[in-house]
Amino acid sequence: MNVLITGSEGFIGSHLAEALVRKGHNVKALVLYNSFNSWGWLEQIDKNILKNIEVITGDVRDEYLIRKIIKKRIDVVINLAALIGIPYSYRASKSYLDTNVYGLLNILNACKDFGIKKIIHTSTSEVYGTPKIIPITESHPVSGQSPYAASKIAADQLALSYEKSFNLPVTVLRPFNTFGPRQSARAIIPTIITQILRSNTLKLGSLFPTRDLTYVEDTVAGFINSINNKKNIGEIINIGSGFEISIKKLSEIISKLMNKKIIIKSHKERIRPKNSEVKRLLASTKKAKKIINWKPKYSGKKGFEHGLKKTIHWFSKKENLKFYKTNIFND
Ligand SMILES: NC(=O)c1ccc[n+]([C@@H]2O[C@H](COP(=O)([O-])OP(=O)(O)OC[C@H]3O[C@@H](n4cnc5c(N)ncnc54)[C@H](O)[C@@H]3O)[C@@H](O)[C@H]2O)c1
């Protein structure tokens, strides 16, 4: 398959690009244009893999450019390009709509005009808001508790509307919090690990929300299983580990795995507005099993800790940390 990945230089995108090349697909990787000519995390992948990836710089917000890219021998488009930070979405919400919604619109229109065989759009568990029922199935109502979540709800609906209106072969994959090597230092697990590497005191936001944390290898497998599948067209599919843990407990487990005694403090400037914080997330993955034959390999507490150990190992290497500004707290 000729697969175009947008957001390919990011955390999940770079792992997915590697995995798809290993599976024998031809990967075109859209990287957000920047004046440093940086290909983000793609620059850190195995050189023998990278040489098989066609890197294209661009921007999903550019309708003309997206049409030009999708016109050229693409079978599958996987849309991962997005602005993803929740705190930054409080400050820069318009840019979230521009990228996450209008960027997707450009992709969908081009896919419609050029007969693309499959479009996999990436949603997020944040769209559920604080759940009314646990575990969260795909039929759970959505509630935008941040501009980020709201932009993703709009994008998901837009993607599904193109299936209903134009028979476009769209599927919406909805990962719960994913973690692993190369994740943004703004995310919770890299934040905890890098703070523990530096000090004995952890400065975090709210300690009581729970999350379903999925190891990146599992998330990538969810995308791969979604490519050659017809049953998932017009469907939303959760990708999660089915294991729920609070931020406090998570910090304790990481400190134990890193052999360091820590003091955990909740800092006001890191706490999200009360009604914006999603209090719990726990995925039901029954539909993923049924439709795309996917289940997490890193499941339960044991699987989770296995993923954590790999992540800690990666973040503990100085050569990897040089890509992060771990001493600076910003949104
Ligand atoms: N990481 C998670 O826990 C998680 C959970 C659920 C869903 N998701 C979704 O998965 C996708 C990938 O997330 P990630 O964690 O890899 O984040 P990431 O920030 O590492 O990757 C997003 C990529 O999109 C690119 N991008 C941003 N604006 C762009 C534009 N205008 N044009 C082209 N590219 C642009 C960025 O450069 C970046 O490489 C996102 O859609 C996100 O919403 C992530």
The ligand as an SDF file (V2000), in Angstrom:
LIG
                    3D

 44 48  0  0  0  0  0  0  0  0999 V2000
   -0.2670   11.0860   22.4720 N   0  0  0  0  0  0  0  0  0  0  0  0
   -1.4580   10.7480   22.9490 C   0  0  0  0  0  0  0  0  0  0  0  0
   -1.6020   10.3770   24.1210 O   0  0  0  0  0  0  0  0  0  0  0  0
   -2.6850   10.8080   22.0630 C   0  0  0  0  0  0  0  0  0  0  0  0
   -3.8900   10.2650   22.5580 C   0  0  0  0  0  0  0  0  0  0  0  0
   -5.0150   10.3250   21.7650 C   0  0  0  0  0  0  0  0  0  0  0  0
   -4.9470   10.8720   20.5030 C   0  0  0  0  0  0  0  0  0  0  0  0
   -3.7930   11.3920   20.0390 N   0  0  0  0  0  0  0  0  0  0  0  0
   -3.7810   11.9650   18.6880 C   0  0  0  0  0  0  0  0  0  0  0  0
   -2.7540   11.3320   17.9390 O   0  0  0  0  0  0  0  0  0  0  0  0
   -2.2130   12.2440   16.9900 C   0  0  0  0  0  0  0  0  0  0  0  0
   -0.7010   12.3100   17.1410 C   0  0  0  0  0  0  0  0  0  0  0  0
   -0.3860   12.7560   18.4470 O   0  0  0  0  0  0  0  0  0  0  0  0
    1.0910   12.7180   19.0400 P   0  0  0  0  0  0  0  0  0  0  0  0
    0.9770   12.3880   20.4650 O   0  0  0  0  0  0  0  0  0  0  0  0
    1.9770   11.9360   18.1670 O   0  0  0  0  0  0  0  0  0  0  0  0
    1.4410   14.2690   18.9780 O   0  0  0  0  0  0  0  0  0  0  0  0
    2.6370   15.0610   18.3080 P   0  0  0  0  0  0  0  0  0  0  0  0
    2.4620   16.4910   18.6790 O   0  0  0  0  0  0  0  0  0  0  0  0
    3.9200   14.4030   18.6270 O   0  0  0  0  0  0  0  0  0  0  0  0
    2.3150   14.8720   16.7620 O   0  0  0  0  0  0  0  0  0  0  0  0
    1.4660   15.7240   16.0250 C   0  0  0  0  0  0  0  0  0  0  0  0
    2.1860   16.1190   14.7650 C   0  0  0  0  0  0  0  0  0  0  0  0
    1.3440   16.9580   13.9630 O   0  0  0  0  0  0  0  0  0  0  0  0
    2.1730   17.9090   13.3300 C   0  0  0  0  0  0  0  0  0  0  0  0
    1.3990   19.0820   12.9180 N   0  0  0  0  0  0  0  0  0  0  0  0
    0.8910   20.0590   13.7270 C   0  0  0  0  0  0  0  0  0  0  0  0
    0.3050   21.0070   12.9780 N   0  0  0  0  0  0  0  0  0  0  0  0
    0.4320   20.6230   11.6790 C   0  0  0  0  0  0  0  0  0  0  0  0
    0.0320   21.1840   10.4470 C   0  0  0  0  0  0  0  0  0  0  0  0
   -0.6130   22.3550   10.4040 N   0  0  0  0  0  0  0  0  0  0  0  0
    0.3330   20.5220    9.3070 N   0  0  0  0  0  0  0  0  0  0  0  0
    1.0030   19.3420    9.3500 C   0  0  0  0  0  0  0  0  0  0  0  0
    1.4160   18.7540   10.4870 N   0  0  0  0  0  0  0  0  0  0  0  0
    1.1290   19.3780   11.6360 C   0  0  0  0  0  0  0  0  0  0  0  0
    3.2050   18.2700   14.3840 C   0  0  0  0  0  0  0  0  0  0  0  0
    4.3490   18.8340   13.7810 O   0  0  0  0  0  0  0  0  0  0  0  0
    3.4590   16.9330   15.0540 C   0  0  0  0  0  0  0  0  0  0  0  0
    4.5540   16.2640   14.5170 O   0  0  0  0  0  0  0  0  0  0  0  0
   -2.9330   13.5750   17.2200 C   0  0  0  0  0  0  0  0  0  0  0  0
   -3.9760   13.6880   16.2900 O   0  0  0  0  0  0  0  0  0  0  0  0
   -3.4860   13.4540   18.6340 C   0  0  0  0  0  0  0  0  0  0  0  0
   -4.6280   14.2380   18.8050 O   0  0  0  0  0  0  0  0  0  0  0  0
   -2.6520   11.3770   20.7950 C   0  0  0  0  0  0  0  0  0  0  0  0
  1  2  1  0
  2  3  2  0
  2  4  1  0
  4  5  1  0
  4 44  2  0
  5  6  2  0
  6  7  1  0
  7  8  2  0
  8  9  1  0
  8 44  1  0
  9 10  1  0
  9 42  1  0
 10 11  1  0
 11 12  1  0
 11 40  1  0
 12 13  1  0
 13 14  1  0
 14 15  2  0
 14 16  1  0
 14 17  1  0
 17 18  1  0
 18 19  2  0
 18 20  1  0
 18 21  1  0
 21 22  1  0
 22 23  1  0
 23 24  1  0
 23 38  1  0
 24 25  1  0
 25 26  1  0
 25 36  1  0
 26 27  1  0
 26 35  1  0
 27 28  2  0
 28 29  1  0
 29 30  1  0
 29 35  2  0
 30 31  1  0
 30 32  2  0
 32 33  1  0
 33 34  2  0
 34 35  1  0
 36 37  1  0
 36 38  1  0
 38 39  1  0
 40 41  1  0
 40 42  1  0
 42 43  1  0
M  CHG  2   8   1  16  -1
M  END
$$$$
